[in-house]
Amino acid sequence: MNAIPISITAVFAGLLALMLVGISIQVTLLRARKKINLFDGGDEELGRAIRVQGNFVEYVPMALALMALIEWTGAGPWLVYAIGIALLVARILHAVGLYASAFKARAVGTSLTWVVMAAAALILLGRIA
């Protein structure tokens, strides 16, 4: 088997995929328990769970793509790990904050996600310029 040229990103993609599975199971269980097939049925708890899932799929793919491209350009492993760890922490904080209606955790998670993405974009642009 050939080595994966972006093995650090692959680890974080796997971890974040498992997180998405957990988030998605939460939505499905809430839908089943509350007997709500489409949308959130006006249920606040289900609405929050749907937003955790939606926000995750809105931001994580681009962040992982940036991370993979940075790793592919030959960046030091410490940089790729720093991006991955920050992204994982950000998404956990966001999810916990939104599930628990804890505004500070949600705000920190959101802000950290944006910082990770902006920094990764600038790092990538600097590496290819």
N, C-alpha and C positions, 0 to 999 in steps of 0.2 A: 504494500500500500504506500502510495506517495505521501510525503509530508504535506500537511496543509500549510500554504504560505502565510496564512493569517490565523495561526493557531490560538493566539491570545483572544482575538475577537471571537473565534469559534467557541471558546469556553464561556465568554460572557453572553453570546447569542444563545447558547444552551441554557444557561442559568435564567436568562430573561424569558426564554420560551417556556421554561417550567413555571416561572412566575405568571406568565400569561395564562397558562393552563389553569393554575389555581384561581386566578381572577375570573376566568370564564366559567369554571365550575361554580363559583360563588353566585354568579348571575343566574346560571341554570337552576341551581338549588332554590334560590329566591323565587324565580319564576314558577317553579313547581309548587313550592310551599304556598305561594300567594295566588296561584292559579291565574297568572297574567301571561298571556301568550305573546303579545306584541307591545312594543314600547314599554313604558313603566306603569301604565294604568293609574297614574296619579300617586303611586306609592313612593314616598320619599326614600326609603331604604333601598328599594330596587333602582330608583333613579340614580342614587349615589353609586351603586355597584356598576350600573351601566356606564356612567361617566368615568369611573376608574378604568374600566376595560377600554372604552373609547379613547380616552386620553392616552393610555398606554400605546394603543395601535397607531395613534396619530404621531407620536414623537419617537418611539423606540426604533422603528426601522431606519429612519434618517440618521439618528445618532449612531446606530450600529454600522451603517454604510460609511459614515465619516470615519469612524474608528477603524474599520477594515481598510479603507484607503490609506489612512495614516500608517497603519501597520505594513501595508503592502509597499509603501514608499521606503520602507527600511528604518522607520523611527525606532528609537530605543525601546526595549520592552518595558522599562519603567514608565514611559510616557503612555503607552497603550494600556498598561495596567491601571495607571492613575485615571485615565478616561473611563475605563470599564468600571472601576470601583465607584467612582463618582456617579456614574450613570445608574448603577445598581442601587446605590444608597438613595439617590434622588427619587427613583421610581418607588422604592419601598416607602420612603417618607410621604410621597404624594398619595399612595394608596392608603396607607394607615391614616393619614390626615383626613382624607375624604371619607373613608368608611366611618371614622370616629367623629366626624365633624370637628376635627381639631385644626383650626385655621392655620396656626403657626406651622405645624408639620406639613400641611398641604402647600402653604406658601413657600416654605423652604424647599420642598421637593420640586415644585414647579420652577422656582428661580434657579435651583441647582441644575435642573434639566436644561434650561435655557443657557446657562453659563457653559455647561459641558458642550452643548451644540455650537454655540458661538465660538468658543475656544477651539474646538475641533475643526470648525470650518476655517478659522484663521490659520491654525497650524497647518492644515492641509494646503491652503493657498500659498503659504510661505514655503512649504516643502516642494511644491511643483513650479514655483515661479523661477 
